[in-house]
Amino acid sequence: MTSSFPNVINRRTFALGLAGAGLLGMAGPAWAQQAAQPFPKWVETFRARARARGVSDATYNKVFAGLKPDTSVYAQDRNQAEFTEQTWQYLNRRVSDWRISTGKQKARQYAGLLERIEKSFGVDRRVMLGYWGMESAYGEVLDNPKHMKPIFNSLAALAWGDARRRKYWEAELLNALVIVERGWGTPQEMTGSWAGAMGHTQWMPEVWLNMGVDFDGDGRISPFGKPDDALAGTANYIVKRGKYRAGEPWGFEAKLPMGFNTDLADNKSSRPLAQWGELGVTTVAGQSLTGYSEPARLWLPGGAGGPALLLMHNFYAVRSYNPSSNYALAVLHLGDRVMGDGPFVTPWPGGERALTLAELQEVQQRLTAAGFDTGGTDGRVGADTMRAVRAFQQKAGISPADGYASIAVLNALRQGR
């Protein structure tokens, strides 16, 4: 990548999001009891597997003493597709005023740490800020028991009761036990998502164990507490597993010529930038792509007429963390916005502007006053707020009842509907 790149390009600028355990439509506790031996017997049988991984009986007993399998994880898995969002809605909810303004504060507060990560791993700070904001709202949700639960209760339930992906969950449970054995974490502090993802950037145990970095030099690796280890370990992950390349952009918004064959925008077919230029594609500002040999794929996330994105290698490096292009785009766009870049230039077909922080807080306050539980009124929109919005949409006759906090929802609340 040369300094002669057009300005828009010259910005340097699952792993954890699991697709699911596949317990389709089955009642959690009853199904688990039918599919496996009684839990106490399973615990004793599994001990041999832990010993083979170097886990002492003392550690095993400490973890499993009084542990009850959290069978609610089966329902959590079934409900993953609870909300379906278009790309513009996905971005509006995650690249929100709250995440952007809070990210700017974190960028200033942790400028020294982010600089050290850039020097050590070559990963641009905007990428790390994007991950941090997306995965844990910059650590804000880590102490919230509605979002974070003891991971051993979850992983034990899945390893015991999920016949379809038992090998995977058994492996992650063993990884978590090894972490305790090494003294990196305790069962009490190891809380996370229903599937066992933990800390500032939501590591699964395998990532903690194999990609983690003791970046604060305290002798242990932890995704909790100070964000040093979490951010450095995530940078290590996308360098080693995603093959992130230092100094290269993730891509940029492009402009398509009239009559362009949109079948070419499949997010699969890679061409040199110059070849896209020969087809009439330019940067969104109209700058030529002639002379640039870097390969890129073209993607229209909102369909024809919306933003056109040329995606380069580092987009897919970031995507290696969670195999979703919408996720990767949100991480990168959030990081760009935190670092001062603007929104996409081209409007989204059928889209609307995101509500401001004050407007989102008003939505939450009005919903709460009307008896709908939003889980807070700070302007951060999570699953609780989306459920509350959907319940209100259904009551007010707003279609679709998709849980999206739209301008129509705000206006209806103001009108007392």
Protein Blocks (a to p, Z undefined) as FASTA:
>chain_A
ZZkbcfklmpgcfklmcgbjhighiafklmmmmmpccfklmmmmmmmmmmmnopafklmm
mmmgopacdfklmmmmmmmmmpccdfklmmmmmmgfklmmmmmmmmmmmmmmmmmmmmmn
opafklmmmmmmmmnonolmmmmmklpccfklmmmmmmmmmmklmmmmmmmmmmmmmmmm
nopacfklmgcdfnopacjkopafklmmmmgccfkonopacfehjfklmmmmmmmmmmmm
nopaehiafbdcddddehiafklmnolaccdfklmmmnopacfkopafehiabdcddddf
koghiacddddfklmmmmmmoccfklmmmmmmmmmmmnopacdfbdcehiacdddfklmm
mmmmmmmmnopaehiaehpacfklmmmmmmmmmmnopacdehpacfklmmmmmnoZZ
